[in-house]
Amino acid sequence: MLDIEGHIVHIDFGFLLSNAPGKGVKMETAPFKLTQEMIDVLGGLEKSKFDDFRKRMSKGFHALQENAEKIIILVEMMLNGQSDLPCFIGGRNLVRELKDRLFPS
């Protein structure tokens, strides 16, 4: 994928859809993982960088939800056309799991 400035951006569809790096490793069950190391890099919970991070993550999640139906349709099209790819190992279940992640109850 290319960003608006023409930079190449790698999207790991396997990680997004069904399988974490490494053989036989299942996807994280937590909807989002924020480690202490990530907080430390941002300068701590009380710093402006962490506040900026929270605002940007919120905007990102809202954008995902606003476009979730389009994302799901694209994933279903890719699944129907390339179901032999490792990222589609979950088959139809991965579409349901993706919906659950994009539309948390």
Helices and strands as residue ranges (DSSP letters): H 13-17, H 36-41, H 48-66, H 68-81, G 86-88, H 92-102
